[in-house]
């Protein structure tokens, strides 16, 4: 291997979209190759965990870690890569705040296994459930233990930077890679540790091109059930639950521009303590009714408030931090 | 539920009505359970759901929100916002494993010291019935030192 700085990327409990996002930066990927040796990146090249274990501590300059911590294996790799990396970035919503897989924290491990292995859509006549270890004639075989909850990367190890998004946008990844290369060349400095990088300073609404007026909502509607959406008017004003008001800018308001409500993948905007709480405040403020019964009727239009308000943020929510069971203790 | 469980309740009061109602209850020497810790805000509309979530996450068994009667808000209509926020928050709590009845909204004007004292008493008993929230997995209910002191004085 050459003496170029080393780069690593790893996926824990994730979908693989973050990996695709990194490959989707077009020619910029050549800059990555020109400036870094890829030390470990399971989706792109073959490497074994023992190769990483054999590396010197701190020998990887930059690790992009995506995915939440759901299994023993995820946790092992998080701790291992922390030890081997100088800069560890929680990359993508799942590593930063739990993401979609974090929604499983509404269910217990048993409920999850029951849904996966024994509900009506599953063909499992012998009722086989995964066993962490199993005796075979050839010896004991094992799979990683599924932990009680999904944790974010910073609930397991110390994290240097956070880069949200599901997945992070190409132009944001390019900007971060450019910055790291400039730092290597001594032309720039790294942001302070713990910073959220690759996001804008405001909310998704600020980047949205739709027209905003005074919001007075009399009815919430699910976007798939309506066909009279005004293409130029704020979706929330039209009764489509859009979580842009609580979400950090940085993506260019891609979803609302394309006609779909923001689902909050860029994480809480600066100053938001709890993503769900901010959305509850925002939504409650724009409901146009003073009558308790009518308010209830309007709120009935929000089919799954908890799942909607915590679609990406459940593992990092205020309530989650207060519950020891959810902390995996 | 243990017999010696004393609910810990955080109460948010409005500067213009319920806080004065609590004051009046005190001046009038009305008795209400010591389980509630009152926090004064300028208006029930100041309450961000994160305050309530933080109280529950931090060990409160229940949260009482009090404000001016509908139509009587010092800031015209912020108490309606509080009403809508509390309604939405209660709908969000259940999947977390928290009984929505642990959050209650009560209207009390500055003249209603008696009503506020009664409502606090009712809410404490409702929470006692629900038992400890146990949410940061408390193994034993916390007996509040203030409560013990009061019991000692009461003999």
Interface residues (C-beta under 8 A of the other chain):
Chain A: X106 X273 X274 X276 X277 X278 X280 X281 X283 X284 X285 X287 X289 X290 X292 X295 X296 X299 X302 X305 X306 X307 X309 X317 X318 X319 X321 X322 X323 X324 X325 X329
Chain B: X48 X49 X50 X53 X54 X56 X57 X58 X59 X70 X77 X80 X81 X83 X84 X85 X87 X88 X89 X91 X92 X93 X94 X95 X96 X98 X135 X136 X137
